[in-house]
Amino acid sequence: MANTSLSSGAIYSSRVLIRCYSSRMLVRCSSSERGGQQRSNAAVRVNGAAHRATLQVGAALETSINETLAELSAPLLAPAPATDGRERSRQNIPTEKQAEDPFRQAQIVEGGVRYQQTVVVRSYEVGPDRTATLETILNLLQETALNHVWMSGLLGDGFGATHGMIKSNLIWVVSRMHVQVDHYPLWGDVLEIDTWVGSSGKNGMRRDWLIRGRGSGNIYVRATSTWVMMNKNTRRLSKMPEEVRGEISPWFIDRHAIREEATEKIIKLDSNAKHVDSDLKPKRSDLDMNQHVNNVKYVRWMLETIPDQFLQHHQLSSIILEYRKECGSSDVVQSICQPDEDSVSPSENVSMVRGPSLLPEVINGHHSLAGALQQWPTKYTHLLQLKAGDVHEEIVRGRTTWKKKL
Protein backbone atom coordinates (compact mmCIF):
# COMPACT_ATOMS: atom_id res chain seq x y z
CA MET A 1 0.00 0.00 0.00
CA ALA A 2 1.52 3.29 -1.05
CA ASN A 3 1.48 6.12 1.46
CA THR A 4 2.06 9.56 -0.01
CA SER A 5 1.83 12.73 2.07
CA LEU A 6 2.56 16.36 1.18
CA SER A 7 4.16 18.72 3.64
CA SER A 8 6.09 21.95 2.98
CA GLY A 9 6.34 21.17 -0.70
CA ALA A 10 7.82 17.70 -0.16
CA ILE A 11 6.66 14.29 -1.28
CA TYR A 12 7.06 11.24 0.95
CA SER A 13 6.77 7.77 -0.48
CA SER A 14 7.26 4.38 1.11
CA ARG A 15 6.95 0.65 0.54
CA VAL A 16 4.75 -1.21 2.99
CA LEU A 17 4.21 -4.97 3.21
CA ILE A 18 0.58 -5.83 3.88
CA ARG A 19 0.11 -8.46 6.58
CA CYS A 20 -1.83 -11.64 5.86
CA TYR A 21 -4.89 -10.62 7.86
CA SER A 22 -5.23 -7.38 5.86
CA SER A 23 -4.57 -8.28 2.22
CA ARG A 24 -2.36 -10.31 -0.07
CA MET A 25 -1.16 -7.61 -2.46
CA LEU A 26 2.14 -5.75 -2.34
CA VAL A 27 2.28 -2.41 -4.17
CA ARG A 28 5.48 -0.42 -4.37
CA CYS A 29 5.58 3.33 -4.82
CA SER A 30 8.88 5.13 -5.30
CA SER A 31 9.59 8.73 -6.20
CA SER A 32 11.58 9.52 -9.33
CA GLU A 33 14.51 11.84 -9.77
CA ARG A 34 14.83 14.30 -12.61
CA GLY A 35 18.17 15.71 -13.68
CA GLY A 36 18.78 19.30 -12.59
CA GLN A 37 16.04 19.28 -9.91
CA GLN A 38 16.77 20.25 -6.33
CA ARG A 39 16.53 17.16 -4.11
CA SER A 40 17.90 15.52 -0.99
CA ASN A 41 17.92 11.87 0.07
CA ALA A 42 16.98 10.62 3.51
CA ALA A 43 16.82 7.11 4.93
CA VAL A 44 13.28 6.13 5.84
CA ARG A 45 12.39 3.03 7.86
CA VAL A 46 9.17 1.26 6.87
CA ASN A 47 8.06 -1.74 8.95
CA GLY A 48 11.63 -1.80 10.23
CA ALA A 49 13.29 -1.84 6.78
CA ALA A 50 15.40 1.05 5.49
CA HIS A 51 14.57 2.69 2.16
CA ARG A 52 15.68 5.84 0.38
CA ALA A 53 13.08 8.52 -0.10
CA THR A 54 13.61 11.50 -2.42
CA LEU A 55 12.52 14.93 -1.24
CA GLN A 56 11.55 17.23 -4.12
CA VAL A 57 10.44 20.81 -3.86
CA GLY A 58 9.15 23.63 -5.99
CA ALA A 59 7.51 23.39 -9.40
CA ALA A 60 8.72 19.81 -9.92
CA LEU A 61 6.26 18.48 -7.33
CA GLU A 62 3.34 17.85 -9.70
CA THR A 63 5.59 16.22 -12.29
CA SER A 64 7.11 14.04 -9.55
CA ILE A 65 3.71 12.80 -8.43
CA ASN A 66 2.76 11.85 -11.99
CA GLU A 67 6.05 10.03 -12.49
CA THR A 68 5.64 8.24 -9.15
CA LEU A 69 2.28 6.87 -10.22
CA ALA A 70 3.68 5.85 -13.60
CA GLU A 71 6.45 3.88 -11.90
CA LEU A 72 4.04 1.42 -10.28
CA SER A 73 5.23 -1.59 -12.23
CA ALA A 74 2.55 -3.92 -13.57
CA PRO A 75 3.98 -7.20 -12.15
CA LEU A 76 3.67 -5.82 -8.60
CA LEU A 77 -0.01 -4.99 -8.90
CA ALA A 78 -2.75 -7.54 -8.34
CA PRO A 79 -3.12 -9.72 -11.44
CA ALA A 80 -6.24 -9.29 -13.53
CA PRO A 81 -9.02 -11.80 -12.90
CA ALA A 82 -8.58 -15.01 -14.85
CA THR A 83 -10.93 -15.27 -17.80
CA ASP A 84 -10.91 -19.07 -18.07
CA GLY A 85 -12.49 -19.74 -14.66
CA ARG A 86 -9.24 -20.62 -12.94
CA GLU A 87 -8.47 -19.21 -9.50
CA ARG A 88 -5.79 -16.53 -9.41
CA SER A 89 -2.53 -17.53 -7.71
CA ARG A 90 0.48 -15.67 -6.40
CA GLN A 91 3.55 -15.72 -8.57
CA ASN A 92 6.21 -14.62 -6.09
CA ILE A 93 6.13 -17.47 -3.54
CA PRO A 94 9.68 -18.74 -2.82
CA THR A 95 10.35 -22.29 -3.99
CA GLU A 96 13.52 -22.65 -1.92
CA LYS A 97 14.33 -21.85 1.69
CA GLN A 98 15.19 -18.19 2.26
CA ALA A 99 17.72 -17.21 4.93
CA GLU A 100 16.30 -13.72 5.38
CA ASP A 101 13.46 -11.48 4.25
CA PRO A 102 14.33 -7.74 4.33
CA PHE A 103 10.74 -6.64 3.72
CA ARG A 104 9.45 -8.47 6.78
CA GLN A 105 12.61 -7.86 8.83
CA ALA A 106 12.77 -11.63 9.27
CA GLN A 107 15.35 -14.38 9.25
CA ILE A 108 15.70 -18.13 9.71
CA VAL A 109 17.98 -18.90 12.68
CA GLU A 110 19.14 -21.80 14.87
CA GLY A 111 20.46 -24.10 12.21
CA GLY A 112 17.92 -22.88 9.67
CA VAL A 113 14.70 -23.99 11.38
CA ARG A 114 13.47 -21.27 13.79
CA TYR A 115 11.78 -18.16 12.35
CA GLN A 116 12.37 -14.70 13.84
CA GLN A 117 10.62 -11.47 12.81
CA THR A 118 10.66 -7.89 14.04
CA VAL A 119 7.40 -5.93 14.12
CA VAL A 120 6.21 -2.58 15.45
CA VAL A 121 2.91 -2.18 17.32
CA ARG A 122 0.82 0.22 15.23
CA SER A 123 -1.77 2.75 16.31
CA TYR A 124 -4.73 0.76 14.93
CA GLU A 125 -3.58 -2.36 16.82
CA VAL A 126 -4.07 -0.93 20.31
CA GLY A 127 -7.10 -0.27 22.50
CA PRO A 128 -8.15 2.72 24.62
CA ASP A 129 -5.29 2.09 27.07
CA ARG A 130 -2.71 2.25 24.25
CA THR A 131 -1.73 -1.39 24.67
CA ALA A 132 -1.98 -4.07 21.97
CA THR A 133 -5.28 -5.93 22.07
CA LEU A 134 -5.47 -9.70 22.43
CA GLU A 135 -6.79 -9.84 18.87
CA THR A 136 -3.65 -8.03 17.68
CA ILE A 137 -1.44 -10.55 19.49
CA LEU A 138 -3.29 -13.49 17.97
CA ASN A 139 -3.06 -11.92 14.50
CA LEU A 140 0.71 -11.54 14.92
CA LEU A 141 0.99 -15.19 15.91
CA GLN A 142 -0.92 -16.18 12.78
CA GLU A 143 1.10 -13.84 10.58
CA THR A 144 4.49 -15.08 11.73
CA ALA A 145 3.41 -18.72 11.41
CA LEU A 146 2.45 -18.18 7.76
CA ASN A 147 5.62 -16.20 7.08
CA HIS A 148 7.65 -19.07 8.52
CA VAL A 149 6.12 -21.45 5.97
CA TRP A 150 6.69 -18.82 3.27
CA MET A 151 10.42 -18.57 3.99
CA SER A 152 10.77 -22.34 4.24
CA GLY A 153 10.06 -22.69 0.52
CA LEU A 154 7.27 -25.17 1.28
CA LEU A 155 4.29 -22.84 0.84
CA GLY A 156 1.80 -23.67 -1.87
CA ASP A 157 -0.92 -21.18 -2.77
CA GLY A 158 -3.05 -22.09 0.23
CA PHE A 159 -3.44 -20.66 3.73
CA GLY A 160 -0.18 -22.10 5.08
CA ALA A 161 -0.53 -25.37 3.13
CA THR A 162 2.60 -27.07 1.79
CA HIS A 163 3.03 -28.35 -1.76
CA GLY A 164 2.22 -31.89 -0.63
CA MET A 165 -0.93 -30.67 1.10
CA ILE A 166 -2.08 -28.89 -2.04
CA LYS A 167 -1.71 -32.13 -4.01
CA SER A 168 -3.88 -33.98 -1.46
CA ASN A 169 -6.37 -31.10 -1.17
CA LEU A 170 -5.58 -30.60 2.53
CA ILE A 171 -5.60 -27.51 4.72
CA TRP A 172 -4.38 -26.79 8.26
CA VAL A 173 -6.88 -26.28 11.08
CA VAL A 174 -5.98 -25.42 14.67
CA SER A 175 -7.36 -27.82 17.26
CA ARG A 176 -5.99 -26.23 20.43
CA MET A 177 -4.24 -23.02 21.44
CA HIS A 178 -2.85 -21.75 24.73
CA VAL A 179 -1.64 -18.14 25.06
CA GLN A 180 -0.07 -16.59 28.18
CA VAL A 181 0.34 -12.80 28.29
CA ASP A 182 2.81 -11.48 30.86
CA HIS A 183 2.81 -7.91 29.55
CA TYR A 184 0.81 -6.18 26.82
CA PRO A 185 3.02 -4.26 24.35
CA LEU A 186 2.46 -0.52 24.03
CA TRP A 187 1.81 1.46 20.88
CA GLY A 188 5.16 1.91 19.14
CA ASP A 189 6.94 -0.94 20.92
CA VAL A 190 9.36 -2.90 18.75
CA LEU A 191 8.82 -6.63 19.18
CA GLU A 192 10.82 -9.68 18.24
CA ILE A 193 8.69 -12.75 17.53
CA ASP A 194 10.16 -16.25 17.44
CA THR A 195 8.22 -19.27 16.21
CA TRP A 196 9.04 -22.91 15.53
CA VAL A 197 7.27 -26.23 14.98
CA GLY A 198 7.43 -29.71 16.45
CA SER A 199 5.58 -33.01 16.30
CA SER A 200 2.28 -33.60 18.09
CA GLY A 201 1.20 -37.20 18.05
CA LYS A 202 1.11 -39.18 14.84
CA ASN A 203 -0.91 -36.81 12.65
CA GLY A 204 -0.54 -33.42 14.28
CA MET A 205 1.95 -30.56 14.46
CA ARG A 206 2.75 -28.28 17.36
CA ARG A 207 3.66 -24.62 16.84
CA ASP A 208 5.10 -22.40 19.57
CA TRP A 209 5.83 -18.67 19.83
CA LEU A 210 7.72 -16.23 22.03
CA ILE A 211 7.17 -12.47 21.79
CA ARG A 212 9.90 -10.31 23.34
CA GLY A 213 10.73 -6.65 23.56
CA ARG A 214 13.53 -6.20 21.04
CA GLY A 215 15.49 -3.77 23.18
CA SER A 216 14.90 -5.28 26.62
CA GLY A 217 14.58 -8.95 25.76
CA ASN A 218 11.70 -9.20 28.23
CA ILE A 219 9.13 -11.84 27.32
CA TYR A 220 5.67 -10.39 26.66
CA VAL A 221 3.80 -13.44 25.35
CA ARG A 222 4.21 -17.23 25.27
CA ALA A 223 1.98 -19.40 23.10
CA THR A 224 1.61 -22.98 21.94
CA SER A 225 -0.85 -24.59 19.55
CA THR A 226 -1.76 -27.92 17.95
CA TRP A 227 -2.67 -28.23 14.27
CA VAL A 228 -4.25 -31.05 12.26
CA MET A 229 -5.14 -31.49 8.61
CA MET A 230 -8.59 -31.30 7.05
CA ASN A 231 -9.75 -32.27 3.58
CA LYS A 232 -10.77 -29.06 1.84
CA ASN A 233 -13.77 -30.67 0.09
CA THR A 234 -15.15 -33.16 2.63
CA ARG A 235 -14.30 -30.92 5.65
CA ARG A 236 -13.19 -34.06 7.51
CA LEU A 237 -9.94 -34.49 9.44
CA SER A 238 -7.23 -36.36 7.58
CA LYS A 239 -4.16 -38.43 8.38
CA MET A 240 -0.83 -36.82 7.55
CA PRO A 241 0.42 -38.09 4.15
CA GLU A 242 4.00 -39.34 4.12
CA GLU A 243 4.90 -36.70 1.54
CA VAL A 244 3.77 -33.95 3.89
CA ARG A 245 5.54 -35.58 6.84
CA GLY A 246 8.72 -35.60 4.79
CA GLU A 247 8.30 -31.89 4.04
CA ILE A 248 7.76 -30.62 7.57
CA SER A 249 9.60 -33.07 9.86
CA PRO A 250 13.09 -31.59 9.09
CA TRP A 251 11.81 -28.35 10.66
CA PHE A 252 10.74 -29.91 13.98
CA ILE A 253 12.32 -28.66 17.22
CA ASP A 254 11.81 -30.41 20.56
CA ARG A 255 11.15 -27.26 22.58
CA HIS A 256 8.09 -25.81 24.30
CA ALA A 257 7.20 -22.16 24.91
CA ILE A 258 4.66 -23.32 27.51
CA ARG A 259 5.31 -26.53 29.41
CA GLU A 260 1.89 -28.05 30.05
CA GLU A 261 2.23 -30.88 32.53
CA ALA A 262 -1.44 -31.85 32.28
CA THR A 263 -4.03 -30.61 29.82
CA GLU A 264 -6.80 -28.77 31.66
CA LYS A 265 -10.22 -30.16 30.80
CA ILE A 266 -12.71 -27.47 29.79
CA ILE A 267 -16.27 -28.31 30.79
CA LYS A 268 -19.17 -27.89 28.39
CA LEU A 269 -21.59 -25.08 29.25
CA ASP A 270 -25.26 -24.78 28.41
CA SER A 271 -27.63 -21.87 27.87
CA ASN A 272 -28.24 -21.57 31.62
CA ALA A 273 -24.82 -19.94 32.07
CA LYS A 274 -24.63 -16.51 33.70
CA HIS A 275 -23.69 -14.54 30.56
CA VAL A 276 -25.19 -15.33 27.14
CA ASP A 277 -24.94 -13.37 23.89
CA SER A 278 -27.10 -14.83 21.12
CA ASP A 279 -27.70 -14.25 17.42
CA LEU A 280 -24.10 -13.41 16.52
CA LYS A 281 -23.61 -13.45 12.75
CA PRO A 282 -20.28 -13.52 10.90
CA LYS A 283 -19.42 -10.63 8.63
CA ARG A 284 -17.70 -10.98 5.29
CA SER A 285 -14.58 -9.48 6.84
CA ASP A 286 -14.51 -12.32 9.40
CA LEU A 287 -13.76 -14.96 6.74
CA ASP A 288 -10.24 -16.14 5.94
CA MET A 289 -8.77 -17.66 2.78
CA ASN A 290 -10.25 -21.05 3.66
CA GLN A 291 -13.75 -19.49 3.51
CA HIS A 292 -14.56 -20.00 7.17
CA VAL A 293 -14.50 -17.65 10.15
CA ASN A 294 -10.93 -17.01 11.24
CA ASN A 295 -10.16 -18.44 14.68
CA VAL A 296 -9.10 -14.99 15.94
CA LYS A 297 -12.67 -13.74 15.47
CA TYR A 298 -13.95 -16.42 17.83
CA VAL A 299 -12.00 -14.83 20.69
CA ARG A 300 -13.70 -11.48 20.07
CA TRP A 301 -17.13 -13.13 20.39
CA MET A 302 -16.05 -14.86 23.59
CA LEU A 303 -14.78 -11.74 25.32
CA GLU A 304 -17.90 -9.74 24.42
CA THR A 305 -19.72 -11.62 27.19
CA ILE A 306 -17.32 -10.42 29.91
CA PRO A 307 -18.92 -7.56 31.98
CA ASP A 308 -17.64 -4.09 31.09
CA GLN A 309 -17.10 -3.20 34.77
CA PHE A 310 -14.77 -6.17 35.13
CA LEU A 311 -12.78 -5.23 32.02
CA GLN A 312 -12.16 -1.72 33.37
CA HIS A 313 -9.98 -3.15 36.12
CA HIS A 314 -8.68 -6.45 34.75
CA GLN A 315 -6.73 -7.76 31.78
CA LEU A 316 -6.49 -11.24 30.35
CA SER A 317 -3.38 -13.19 31.36
CA SER A 318 -4.14 -16.62 29.87
CA ILE A 319 -6.53 -18.14 27.35
CA ILE A 320 -6.96 -21.78 26.35
CA LEU A 321 -9.03 -22.62 23.27
CA GLU A 322 -10.27 -26.02 22.11
CA TYR A 323 -11.67 -25.90 18.58
CA ARG A 324 -14.43 -28.39 17.69
CA LYS A 325 -16.08 -27.19 14.46
CA GLU A 326 -15.66 -24.52 11.81
CA CYS A 327 -18.09 -21.68 11.34
CA GLY A 328 -19.31 -20.38 7.98
CA SER A 329 -20.66 -17.09 6.75
CA SER A 330 -24.34 -18.08 7.04
CA ASP A 331 -24.14 -19.54 10.56
CA VAL A 332 -25.72 -18.00 13.67
CA VAL A 333 -23.58 -18.20 16.79
CA GLN A 334 -24.30 -18.10 20.52
CA SER A 335 -21.58 -17.02 22.98
CA ILE A 336 -21.89 -18.39 26.52
CA CYS A 337 -19.76 -17.50 29.54
CA GLN A 338 -19.74 -18.78 33.13
CA PRO A 339 -17.52 -17.31 35.89
CA ASP A 340 -15.67 -19.65 38.23
CA GLU A 341 -16.91 -18.48 41.61
CA ASP A 342 -14.14 -20.44 43.36
CA SER A 343 -11.53 -18.21 41.71
CA VAL A 344 -12.46 -15.11 43.75
CA SER A 345 -9.51 -13.84 45.77
CA PRO A 346 -10.54 -11.00 48.14
CA SER A 347 -6.95 -9.90 48.73
CA GLU A 348 -6.08 -9.45 45.05
CA ASN A 349 -9.29 -9.27 43.05
CA VAL A 350 -11.42 -6.63 44.75
CA SER A 351 -12.47 -3.78 42.43
CA MET A 352 -14.21 -0.50 43.02
CA VAL A 353 -17.25 -0.71 40.74
CA ARG A 354 -19.56 2.20 40.02
CA GLY A 355 -22.83 1.55 38.29
CA PRO A 356 -24.94 4.27 36.64
CA SER A 357 -26.74 4.97 39.93
CA LEU A 358 -23.68 4.43 42.14
CA LEU A 359 -21.71 7.58 41.39
CA PRO A 360 -19.89 9.43 44.20
CA GLU A 361 -22.26 11.54 46.28
CA VAL A 362 -21.35 14.73 48.13
CA ILE A 363 -22.50 14.60 51.75
CA ASN A 364 -21.71 17.56 54.05
CA GLY A 365 -18.97 18.67 51.68
CA HIS A 366 -17.28 15.24 51.56
CA HIS A 367 -17.24 12.64 48.77
CA SER A 368 -18.48 9.14 49.52
CA LEU A 369 -19.04 6.12 47.27
CA ALA A 370 -22.64 5.01 47.10
CA GLY A 371 -21.32 1.73 45.64
CA ALA A 372 -19.50 -0.99 47.51
CA LEU A 373 -16.46 -3.19 47.07
CA GLN A 374 -17.19 -6.02 44.67
CA GLN A 375 -15.30 -9.28 44.43
CA TRP A 376 -14.80 -10.57 40.89
CA PRO A 377 -13.91 -14.11 39.80
CA THR A 378 -10.65 -14.25 37.83
CA LYS A 379 -11.42 -17.39 35.78
CA TYR A 380 -14.16 -17.86 33.20
CA THR A 381 -15.32 -20.76 31.06
CA HIS A 382 -16.58 -20.01 27.53
CA LEU A 383 -18.48 -21.75 24.77
CA LEU A 384 -19.31 -20.74 21.22
CA GLN A 385 -21.98 -22.85 19.56
CA LEU A 386 -23.98 -22.85 16.35
CA LYS A 387 -27.70 -22.23 16.60
CA ALA A 388 -29.79 -24.22 14.12
CA GLY A 389 -33.31 -24.62 15.52
CA ASP A 390 -33.15 -26.84 18.59
CA VAL A 391 -29.74 -28.20 17.61
CA HIS A 392 -26.60 -26.62 19.10
CA GLU A 393 -23.18 -27.68 17.79
CA GLU A 394 -19.99 -26.68 19.57
CA ILE A 395 -17.55 -24.44 17.71
CA VAL A 396 -14.95 -23.82 20.42
CA ARG A 397 -14.59 -24.15 24.18
CA GLY A 398 -12.46 -21.66 26.06
CA ARG A 399 -10.95 -20.93 29.44
CA THR A 400 -9.70 -17.45 30.40
CA THR A 401 -7.70 -16.26 33.41
CA TRP A 402 -7.50 -12.60 34.38
CA LYS A 403 -5.41 -10.34 36.60
CA LYS A 404 -5.80 -6.81 37.87
CA LYS A 405 -4.44 -4.03 35.67
CA LEU A 406 -1.37 -2.25 36.98
C-alpha positions in Angstrom: 0.0 0.0 0.0 1.5 3.3 -1.0 1.5 6.1 1.5 2.1 9.6 0.0 1.8 12.7 2.1 2.6 16.4 1.2 4.2 18.7 3.6 6.1 21.9 3.0 6.3 21.2 -0.7 7.8 17.7 -0.2 6.7 14.3 -1.3 7.1 11.2 0.9 6.8 7.8 -0.5 7.3 4.4 1.1 7.0 0.6 0.5 4.7 -1.2 3.0 4.2 -5.0 3.2 0.6 -5.8 3.9 0.1 -8.5 6.6 -1.8 -11.6 5.9 -4.9 -10.6 7.9 -5.2 -7.4 5.9 -4.6 -8.3 2.2 -2.4 -10.3 -0.1 -1.2 -7.6 -2.5 2.1 -5.7 -2.3 2.3 -2.4 -4.2 5.5 -0.4 -4.4 5.6 3.3 -4.8 8.9 5.1 -5.3 9.6 8.7 -6.2 11.6 9.5 -9.3 14.5 11.8 -9.8 14.8 14.3 -12.6 18.2 15.7 -13.7 18.8 19.3 -12.6 16.0 19.3 -9.9 16.8 20.2 -6.3 16.5 17.2 -4.1 17.9 15.5 -1.0 17.9 11.9 0.1 17.0 10.6 3.5 16.8 7.1 4.9 13.3 6.1 5.8 12.4 3.0 7.9 9.2 1.3 6.9 8.1 -1.7 9.0 11.6 -1.8 10.2 13.3 -1.8 6.8 15.4 1.1 5.5 14.6 2.7 2.2 15.7 5.8 0.4 13.1 8.5 -0.1 13.6 11.5 -2.4 12.5 14.9 -1.2 11.6 17.2 -4.1 10.4 20.8 -3.9 9.1 23.6 -6.0 7.5 23.4 -9.4 8.7 19.8 -9.9 6.3 18.5 -7.3 3.3 17.8 -9.7 5.6 16.2 -12.3 7.1 14.0 -9.6 3.7 12.8 -8.4 2.8 11.9 -12.0 6.0 10.0 -12.5 5.6 8.2 -9.1 2.3 6.9 -10.2 3.7 5.8 -13.6 6.5 3.9 -11.9 4.0 1.4 -10.3 5.2 -1.6 -12.2 2.5 -3.9 -13.6 4.0 -7.2 -12.1 3.7 -5.8 -8.6 0.0 -5.0 -8.9 -2.8 -7.5 -8.3 -3.1 -9.7 -11.4 -6.2 -9.3 -13.5 -9.0 -11.8 -12.9 -8.6 -15.0 -14.9 -10.9 -15.3 -17.8 -10.9 -19.1 -18.1 -12.5 -19.7 -14.7 -9.2 -20.6 -12.9 -8.5 -19.2 -9.5 -5.8 -16.5 -9.4 -2.5 -17.5 -7.7 0.5 -15.7 -6.4 3.6 -15.7 -8.6 6.2 -14.6 -6.1 6.1 -17.5 -3.5 9.7 -18.7 -2.8 10.3 -22.3 -4.0 13.5 -22.7 -1.9 14.3 -21.8 1.7 15.2 -18.2 2.3 17.7 -17.2 4.9 16.3 -13.7 5.4 13.5 -11.5 4.3 14.3 -7.7 4.3 10.7 -6.6 3.7 9.4 -8.5 6.8 12.6 -7.9 8.8 12.8 -11.6 9.3 15.4 -14.4 9.2 15.7 -18.1 9.7 18.0 -18.9 12.7 19.1 -21.8 14.9 20.5 -24.1 12.2 17.9 -22.9 9.7 14.7 -24.0 11.4 13.5 -21.3 13.8 11.8 -18.2 12.3 12.4 -14.7 13.8 10.6 -11.5 12.8 10.7 -7.9 14.0 7.4 -5.9 14.1 6.2 -2.6 15.5 2.9 -2.2 17.3 0.8 0.2 15.2 -1.8 2.8 16.3 -4.7 0.8 14.9 -3.6 -2.4 16.8 -4.1 -0.9 20.3 -7.1 -0.3 22.5 -8.1 2.7 24.6 -5.3 2.1 27.1 -2.7 2.3 24.3 -1.7 -1.4 24.7 -2.0 -4.1 22.0 -5.3 -5.9 22.1 -5.5 -9.7 22.4 -6.8 -9.8 18.9 -3.6 -8.0 17.7 -1.4 -10.5 19.5 -3.3 -13.5 18.0 -3.1 -11.9 14.5 0.7 -11.5 14.9 1.0 -15.2 15.9 -0.9 -16.2 12.8 1.1 -13.8 10.6 4.5 -15.1 11.7 3.4 -18.7 11.4 2.5 -18.2 7.8 5.6 -16.2 7.1 7.6 -19.1 8.5 6.1 -21.4 6.0 6.7 -18.8 3.3 10.4 -18.6 4.0 10.8 -22.3 4.2 10.1 -22.7 0.5 7.3 -25.2 1.3 4.3 -22.8 0.8 1.8 -23.7 -1.9 -0.9 -21.2 -2.8 -3.1 -22.1 0.2 -3.4 -20.7 3.7 -0.2 -22.1 5.1 -0.5 -25.4 3.1 2.6 -27.1 1.8 3.0 -28.4 -1.8 2.2 -31.9 -0.6 -0.9 -30.7 1.1 -2.1 -28.9 -2.0 -1.7 -32.1 -4.0 -3.9 -34.0 -1.5 -6.4 -31.1 -1.2 -5.6 -30.6 2.5 -5.6 -27.5 4.7 -4.4 -26.8 8.3 -6.9 -26.3 11.1 -6.0 -25.4 14.7 -7.4 -27.8 17.3 -6.0 -26.2 20.4 -4.2 -23.0 21.4 -2.8 -21.7 24.7 -1.6 -18.1 25.1 -0.1 -16.6 28.2 0.3 -12.8 28.3 2.8 -11.5 30.9 2.8 -7.9 29.5 0.8 -6.2 26.8 3.0 -4.3 24.3 2.5 -0.5 24.0 1.8 1.5 20.9 5.2 1.9 19.1 6.9 -0.9 20.9 9.4 -2.9 18.8 8.8 -6.6 19.2 10.8 -9.7 18.2 8.7 -12.7 17.5 10.2 -16.3 17.4 8.2 -19.3 16.2 9.0 -22.9 15.5 7.3 -26.2 15.0 7.4 -29.7 16.4 5.6 -33.0 16.3 2.3 -33.6 18.1 1.2 -37.2 18.1 1.1 -39.2 14.8 -0.9 -36.8 12.6 -0.5 -33.4 14.3 2.0 -30.6 14.5 2.7 -28.3 17.4 3.7 -24.6 16.8 5.1 -22.4 19.6 5.8 -18.7 19.8 7.7 -16.2 22.0 7.2 -12.5 21.8 9.9 -10.3 23.3 10.7 -6.6 23.6 13.5 -6.2 21.0 15.5 -3.8 23.2 14.9 -5.3 26.6 14.6 -9.0 25.8 11.7 -9.2 28.2 9.1 -11.8 27.3 5.7 -10.4 26.7 3.8 -13.4 25.3 4.2 -17.2 25.3 2.0 -19.4 23.1 1.6 -23.0 21.9 -0.8 -24.6 19.5 -1.8 -27.9 17.9 -2.7 -28.2 14.3 -4.2 -31.1 12.3 -5.1 -31.5 8.6 -8.6 -31.3 7.1 -9.7 -32.3 3.6 -10.8 -29.1 1.8 -13.8 -30.7 0.1 -15.2 -33.2 2.6 -14.3 -30.9 5.6 -13.2 -34.1 7.5 -9.9 -34.5 9.4 -7.2 -36.4 7.6 -4.2 -38.4 8.4 -0.8 -36.8 7.5 0.4 -38.1 4.2 4.0 -39.3 4.1 4.9 -36.7 1.5 3.8 -33.9 3.9 5.5 -35.6 6.8 8.7 -35.6 4.8 8.3 -31.9 4.0 7.8 -30.6 7.6 9.6 -33.1 9.9 13.1 -31.6 9.1 11.8 -28.4 10.7 10.7 -29.9 14.0 12.3 -28.7 17.2 11.8 -30.4 20.6 11.2 -27.3 22.6 8.1 -25.8 24.3 7.2 -22.2 24.9 4.7 -23.3 27.5 5.3 -26.5 29.4 1.9 -28.0 30.0 2.2 -30.9 32.5 -1.4 -31.9 32.3 -4.0 -30.6 29.8 -6.8 -28.8 31.7 -10.2 -30.2 30.8 -12.7 -27.5 29.8 -16.3 -28.3 30.8 -19.2 -27.9 28.4 -21.6 -25.1 29.2 -25.3 -24.8 28.4 -27.6 -21.9 27.9 -28.2 -21.6 31.6 -24.8 -19.9 32.1 -24.6 -16.5 33.7 -23.7 -14.5 30.6 -25.2 -15.3 27.1 -24.9 -13.4 23.9 -27.1 -14.8 21.1 -27.7 -14.3 17.4 -24.1 -13.4 16.5 -23.6 -13.5 12.8 -20.3 -13.5 10.9 -19.4 -10.6 8.6 -17.7 -11.0 5.3 -14.6 -9.5 6.8 -14.5 -12.3 9.4 -13.8 -15.0 6.7 -10.2 -16.1 5.9 -8.8 -17.7 2.8 -10.3 -21.0 3.7 -13.8 -19.5 3.5 -14.6 -20.0 7.2 -14.5 -17.6 10.1 -10.9 -17.0 11.2 -10.2 -18.4 14.7 -9.1 -15.0 15.9 -12.7 -13.7 15.5 -13.9 -16.4 17.8 -12.0 -14.8 20.7 -13.7 -11.5 20.1 -17.1 -13.1 20.4 -16.0 -14.9 23.6 -14.8 -11.7 25.3 -17.9 -9.7 24.4 -19.7 -11.6 27.2 -17.3 -10.4 29.9 -18.9 -7.6 32.0 -17.6 -4.1 31.1 -17.1 -3.2 34.8 -14.8 -6.2 35.1 -12.8 -5.2 32.0 -12.2 -1.7 33.4 -10.0 -3.1 36.1 -8.7 -6.5 34.7 -6.7 -7.8 31.8 -6.5 -11.2 30.3 -3.4 -13.2 31.4 -4.1 -16.6 29.9 -6.5 -18.1 27.3 -7.0 -21.8 26.3 -9.0 -22.6 23.3 -10.3 -26.0 22.1 -11.7 -25.9 18.6 -14.4 -28.4 17.7 -16.1 -27.2 14.5 -15.7 -24.5 11.8 -18.1 -21.7 11.3 -19.3 -20.4 8.0 -20.7 -17.1 6.7 -24.3 -18.1 7.0 -24.1 -19.5 10.6 -25.7 -18.0 13.7 -23.6 -18.2 16.8 -24.3 -18.1 20.5 -21.6 -17.0 23.0 -21.9 -18.4 26.5 -19.8 -17.5 29.5 -19.7 -18.8 33.1 -17.5 -17.3 35.9 -15.7 -19.6 38.2 -16.9 -18.5 41.6 -14.1 -20.4 43.4 -11.5 -18.2 41.7 -12.5 -15.1 43.8 -9.5 -13.8 45.8 -10.5 -11.0 48.1 -6.9 -9.9 48.7 -6.1 -9.4 45.0 -9.3 -9.3 43.1 -11.4 -6.6 44.7 -12.5 -3.8 42.4 -14.2 -0.5 43.0 -17.3 -0.7 40.7 -19.6 2.2 40.0 -22.8 1.6 38.3 -24.9 4.3 36.6 -26.7 5.0 39.9 -23.7 4.4 42.1 -21.7 7.6 41.4 -19.9 9.4 44.2 -22.3 11.5 46.3 -21.3 14.7 48.1 -22.5 14.6 51.8 -21.7 17.6 54.0 -19.0 18.7 51.7 -17.3 15.2 51.6 -17.2 12.6 48.8 -18.5 9.1 49.5 -19.0 6.1 47.3 -22.6 5.0 47.1 -21.3 1.7 45.6 -19.5 -1.0 47.5 -16.5 -3.2 47.1 -17.2 -6.0 44.7 -15.3 -9.3 44.4 -14.8 -10.6 40.9 -13.9 -14.1 39.8 -10.7 -14.3 37.8 -11.4 -17.4 35.8 -14.2 -17.9 33.2 -15.3 -20.8 31.1 -16.6 -20.0 27.5 -18.5 -21.8 24.8 -19.3 -20.7 21.2 -22.0 -22.9 19.6 -24.0 -22.8 16.3 -27.7 -22.2 16.6 -29.8 -24.2 14.1 -33.3 -24.6 15.5 -33.1 -26.8 18.6 -29.7 -28.2 17.6 -26.6 -26.6 19.1 -23.2 -27.7 17.8 -20.0 -26.7 19.6 -17.5 -24.4 17.7 -15.0 -23.8 20.4 -14.6 -24.2 24.2 -12.5 -21.7 26.1 -10.9 -20.9 29.4 -9.7 -17.5 30.4 -7.7 -16.3 33.4 -7.5 -12.6 34.4 -5.4 -10.3 36.6 -5.8 -6.8 37.9 -4.4 -4.0 35.7 -1.4 -2.2 37.0 
